[in-house]
Amino acid sequence: MDITSFYFLCFYAVLLLLYYVLPRRLQWPLLLAGSLFIYGAPWHRILLIWPLAACLVTYGAALLIRRTGSSDEKRGLRRAILIADIAVLIGILIGFKYVRYGRAIDVPYGLSFYTFALVGYVVDVYNEIAEPQKNPARVGLYGMYFPLMVSGPVLRFREDAGQFYEPHRFSYENLTFGLQRMLYGFFKKLVIAERAGVIAGAVFNSYTADSDLPYGGAAVWLGILMFTIQLYTDFSGCMDIVLGLSETFGLRLPENFRTPFYAKTIAEYWRRWHITLGVWMKEYVFYPLLRSSLFTKLGKALRAKCGKKAGKQLATFAAMFLLWFLIGLWHGGDVKYVIGSGLLHWFYIVFGEATLPFFTRWNKKLHIPMEGRAADAFRVIRTFILVNIGNTFFRAASAGTAVRILAGGFSSRGKSMLAGEGIGQLGLDRIEWLLLIFSVLVLMVFSFIQHRDELAGLDDTHAIRRRIAALPLIPRWVFWFAALFFVILFGQYGPGYTAAEFIYQGF
């Protein structure tokens, strides 16, 4: 059941009503029941087996780890239980995503997201920074909370789980703010992402179809730009819907985006994009790698050979290579994901850090300012271009096709946006183009305000809504009703049209 569908919204409205009508002690069991219904919808009941099994196995493993104790003689047994549970969870993930890749087997909803959440839970119990739950239903709700099944965010038990089991009083602010954020998410997904996807598809598909004349020149760069806009509005729009929906239940889930296109470096970009995945990978993959005996020995050898600073940096780069390889592999079992979502970004970061002293020295010699608005603007644009190159691999049919597309951007051969058939051939008529351009400009304005609020130390996810809520009654309601009807009138949905699945729903 797609979260942009009419049936899902009806289900959500009934669940929300029951959530505040029933006694508060029944709130979290109601959310669990709703999650079980969504995961095990009548046409996909078999898929409920896998998340249930994952939650139950992890529940049992966490209890066994705690009951085994933390004495030195029991340490090996505790570690064996931890490894066995992680092996089961990751084994199921690999089995569905890679071993059976391409076969006619449905992948369980939210597979990656509940797997990562449960791995984090059992590791935290093992490290004695989280208490194991005695009630398996609580682990079930944490692992299978239904809005997360689409695209996350990735939860951490010690940070996020407690609020699921607490009673929540009805709050008018939570309800209105949550619905407003959901509306913003629908605007991103249905108005912008669906239209941008048409243009991106026209360009990228021209390199996969049996065509001797794919798009070239400016049309290629427009297609790449449109895919980046599509990816951002699709993924962040989904997050707005999920976080807004949760807010109406009184739940505050972690943010997954913070104006990523204002990032000045690739490293900063990944601190702003898919934040929860980055945090999870650092805590449960990167830092354990650096502390492992293999990398400890490697670090010592490199420090002895290359010096303390260089040796430490090289060992870190090696661990980062494995980290980014895994991030790319998580996105998919194809080389294009390993490159475009993984190793290419590793190269960006490593090259930037390794060459920073060189460029700093030459900038000083040439009297090129390192600070100021012009320098910041240059870094933002540079980072945005590098991200677009990576996204080309993400969207293309293969890594080889991505290289052809990028090369086509520098070619005058093929269909060009500036000569021949024009932008009208990219799938949108003039009215649709105007709607897309206007909507992207609105998005840019809101992103600018959010970034400014962030720099001012404000909670940028609430500050805008609070400003609108402070307006007089009539202007405030005019604004929200205008926004609502804009999405209703110009969103891509309805009879004869099915909104595309959220891009990250496949991961």
N, C-alpha and C positions, 0 to 999 in steps of 0.2 A: 504494500500500500504506500504510494508515493506521498511525501509530506506536503506536496503542493496540490494534492487532489481534493476534490469536494468531499469524498468519503472519509479521508483522514481528518479533515477539519470538523466534520460531524462527530467522528469518534472523539476527537480532542475536546470538543465543546461538552459532550456528555460526561467525559471523564473529569473535566475541570469542575463541572457542576457538582458531581458526586463527591469530589475531593473536598469541597468546602461545606457540603450538606451533611455528609456522614461524620460520625465522631472522629476527632483528630487522631485517635490511636489507630484508626483504620486507613490513614492516608498512605503510609508507605506500602501496606499490603495491597491497596488499590492500585498504586503505581506498578507494583510487581505484576498484578493480574493483567493490567493493561499492556504491560511489556510482553507477557507471555502470549497474549492474544495477537499482538502485532508480529512477534517472532514466529508464532505458530499459526498464522492465518490459515483458514480452512484449505486453501489451495497449496499450502507449503508446510503442512504439519510436520513432515519428516525432518525439515530443517531445524525444528526446535530441539531435536536430540543433541545436536553438537554444542550449542551454548550451554544447555542444561548440564551436559556431561562435563564440560570445561569448568563450570562453576562448582559442581559437586566434588570433582577431583581436587580442585584447588582449595575448597573448604576443608576437605579431609586432610590434605597435605599441610595446611597451615596449623590445624589443631595438633597433628602429629609432631610437627616441628617444635611447637611450644611445649607439649607434654614430654618430649624427649629430654628437655632441659638443655642448659648451656655449658655443662661441664666439659672439660677437655676430652674425657673418654667418650663422650656422646657426640662430639663435634663431627666425626666422620659420618655417623648415622644421620644427623641433621642435614648435612650437606648432601647426602645421598637422596634424602626425601626431596630436598629442594630441586636437585638436578632432575630427578625423575618427573616431578610435576612440570617443570619448565620444558622437559623433553616431550611430554604429552601435549602440552599446549602448542609449542612451536611445531611439533610434528603434524598436528592437525592443520595448522596454518599452512605449512609447506605442502602437505598432501593435497589440500584443496586448491591452493593458488598456483602451484608449480608442477607437482607430479602429475596431476590430472588436468593440466593446462590444455585447453583446446577441446576437451571432451564435453559431451553433453551431460554434465553433472552440475547441478545448481550449487553455488557457493553460499554457505550460511550468511544471513544478514549480519553486518557489523563484525565480521570475522576478525579482522586485524585489530579493531578498536577494543573489543572485549578481551582478546588475547593479550594485548599489551597491558590493559588495566589489571587483569588477573595475575600476570607475571609480576607486575609492580607490587601488587598486594602481598604475594607469597614471599617475595624478596624482602619487603619491609618487615614482615613478621619474622623472617629468618634473622634479619639484622636487629631485631628487637626495637624497632622504631614504630611499630604498629601492633595493636592487640588483635589476635585472631577472633573472628566472630563465632559465637557458639550456635547461632541460628543460621542454618544454611540458606534460608530465604533472604536474609540480609545480604549475603554474598551474591545471591541471584539477582537482586535488584541493582546492586552496585555494578555487576557485570553486564546486565541486560537492560538497563534503563533505555526505554524504546527510542527516544529522540536521537540517541548516540549511534544507532544502527546505520545511519546514512553516511555520515562523514566525521564522526567524533563530536567533540574533542576527546583526546585521550586523558582519562582521569587518573589521579593518584589517590590511593585509598586514604592515606593519612591527612591529605589536604581537603578532599572533596566528599568523602563518603558519609561523614557524620551527619550532615544536614539532611540526608535522605530519610533518616529514621526519626528526626525531630518533628514534633507537631508544628504546624504552620497556621497561624491565624490569617483570615482573609485580609488582604491589604489592597486598597483601591489603587495605591501607587504601583505596587507590583503588577496588578492586573493591567492598568493602562500603559505603564512603561513597557511591560512585556509584549502587549499587543502592538504597540507602536514599533518596537524593534522587529517584530515579526513582519509588519507591513514593509519596513525598510528592506528586509530580506527578500520578500516577494517582489519588490520593485527591482532589486538587483537581478534576481533570477529570471523573472518572467518578462520584464521590460527590456533589460540590457543584455543579459547573457544569451537569451534565446535569439536575439537579433544579431549580436556580434558573432554568434556561432554559425549563422548562415554565411556570413562573409568569409570567416575563417575556413569553413568547410569547402566553399567554392574554390579557394586558392589551394588548400592542402590536397583536396581530392583531385584536382587537376594533375597532380604529380603521381597519383596512384591509378587513375583511370587509363584506359588504352587511348591515350591522346598524344599526338605528336606535337601539340602546341599548348603546353602548360602556360600558366601565367608567369610573367617575368617583370623585372624592374620594380617600379613603385608598387605595383599590385601585390607583389610578394611581401614587401615590408608592411603594407596595409593589412594583409592577411595574418601575418605574424602578430602585429599589434592587436588586431581584433581577437586573436586567440588568447593573448595575454589578458585582455579586458574580459573576455568570456570566462577564462579560468578564475580570475579574481572575483568577479561578480557572482559566478556560480558557487564557488567554494565559500567565500565570505558571506554571500547571501544565505547559503544553507546554515552557516554558523549563526547568523542573526536570527533565523527562524528557530533554530534549536535553543539558543540561549534565551531568546524572548519567550518562547513557550515555557521553558523551565522557570523563568522568572515569574510567570503567572502562578506557578506552583510554590513560589517562595524559595526556589533553588537558584543559587548563584554558581554557575559553572565557569571554569577558567576561560579567559579570552584566548582566541586562536589567531587573531589578527590585530595588529596595531599599525595602521597606515604604512604598509610595507614599501610602497613606492616612494617614500621619503627617505629610505635608507641610503646611506652614503657609501657603504661597502656591502659586499656579498655576505660577510659574517653578520653585519647588522640586519640585512634583509631577512636572514633566517632566524633572527631574534624577533622579527615582526611577522613572519609568515609561518603558518602552521606551528605556532608557538609550542603547543602541548606536545607535539611529536618531537620537536627539538629538545625540550626539557626532559622528556622521557628517555630519549637516546643518550643524552649526556649522563643522566643519573644511573641508568641501568646497562649501558653499553660502553660509553667512552671512558668514564672514570674507572669502572672495574677493569677495563683493558689496560689503562695506564698503571693501575695498582697490581696487575698480574705479574707473576714471576718472569714471564717471557719479556715483557716490556721493561720491567725493572732491570733485568740483565742487559737488555738492549740499550737502555739509557746509560747504564754504567760504562758499557763498552764504547758508546759514541762520545760520552763526555771525556773519557780517557784519550780518545783518538782525535776528537775535533775541538776539544775545549768544553768548559762547563756550559756556557750559554748555547753554543751551536749544537752540542750533543743533546741537550734537553729539548731544543727546538726540533731537531730531526726525529727524535723519538716521538714527540707529540705529533709531528706530521705523519709518521707511520701509523700511529693509532687513528688519526683522522682519516687516513686512506681507508682503513677497514670500516670506520664509521660511515663514511659517505658511500662506500660500496654497498653496505647493508641498507642505507636509506634508498639508494637507487634500486636495489633488488626488491625492497619492500613495495615500491611503486609498481613493479611488474617484472616478470621473468625474461624480458626482452632486453637486448643490448641497448636499445634506445633509451630505456629508463635508467639503466646503470650509468650511461653517459650523461643524459640530459638532466636527470634529477639527482645524480650522485657525483660521479668522478669529475665532471666538468666544474661543478661548484667547489669541489676539493681543490682542483687546480687553480680556480680563481683565488681562493683564500690563501693557499700556499704561495702562489706567485706574488700576490699582493704583499704578504708579510715578508717574503724573502727579498723583494726588491724595494721595500719601503726605505731603507737607509740610502740606497742609490738615488732614488727619485728625490728624497729629502735634500740630499747634498746638492744635486743639480738644480733643484728649484731655488735653493739659496744662492747659488752662483749666478743663476739667470734672473734673480730678483722676481721670481714668480710667487705671488702671495699664497701661502698655505692655508690661511684662514680668511673668513669673510664670506659674504653672500655669493659672490661669483665662484669662489672655490667650492663652496657647498653645492651650488647648482650644477657645476661640472661633475662632481662626484655622484650626485643623484642621477643625472642623465647617463653617465657612464655605467652605473650599476643597473639602471633600467634596461639599457641596451644588452648588457651581459645576461640579464635574466631572460630577455626575449630570445636570445640565442639558445639558451637552455630549454625554453618552452617549445622551440621549434622541434627539438628531438622528442619532447614529450608528446606532441600532437602528431608528428609525422608517422607514416605507416611503418617505417624502419629507420635505423640510423643512417643507412645509405641514402634513403629518400630525403632525410633531413639535410644532409650535405648537399644534395641536388637542389633543394629548395633555397638554401642559403646562397648557393652559387647563382641560382636564378635571380636572386635579388640584385646581382651586379651585372645581369645580362640584359641586353636590349632585344634579345630574341624572344619569341613567344608573345602571348597576349600582354599588352601593357595597359595600365590604367590611364596613362597619359596619351596614348595613341591607339586609335582603333575603336574598340567597342565601348570603352568608358566604364565608369564604376557601376552603371546600371546593370551590367552583366554579372555582377557579383551576388545577385540574389535578392536585393532589396530595391523597391521602387523609391521615388523621391520622397514621398511622405514617410516611409519607413526610415529612410536615412535621416530625415530631419528629427524624427522621434528619437532615434538612437543618439544623434549628436547632442540634442537637448538633454537627454537623460544622462549622458556621460558628463556633460558640464555640471549638472546638478550633483552628480556623484563627486566630482572634483571639488566643488564648493564645500560639500559636507566633509570630505576628507581633509581639506585645508583647515576647516574649523576644528576637527578632531585633533589634527596634528598640533595646532596652536594651543588647544586645551592641554594636550599632553605636555608640551614644553612649559606650560604655566603650572604644571603639577596637579591639574585637575583630572578627575576620572572621566576620560573622554567618552566612555560609553554611556554616561548619564548626563553629562553637562549640557549637551544640546537639548535633550528632552526636558531637562529642568528649565532651560531658558524658554522653551516653547510653552511649558506648563505655567510659567510666570506671566504669560501674556493675558490680557483681558479675555473673558469667556468667549466672546463672539469671534475675534481674530484667531484664537486658538482652535476653536472647532471648525472654522472655515478652512484653516490650514490642513487639519487632519482629514476632513471630509474630502477636500480637494485632492490630497494625496491618495486617499482610498479609491476615489473614483478614477483617478489617473491610472492606477494599477488595474482596476477592473476594466476600464475601457481599452487600455493599450497593452495589457499583459498578453502574452502568447499562451492561450489556453482555450478550453471550451470544446464544444462538439466538433468532431472532425480534426481536432488538434490535440496532440499529447506532448506536454513539455518533456524535453529530453531529461534523462536521468541525470542527477548530480554527478559531475565528473569524478569526484572522489568516492562516489558510492561503490565503484568497482575495486577499491583498495581495502 
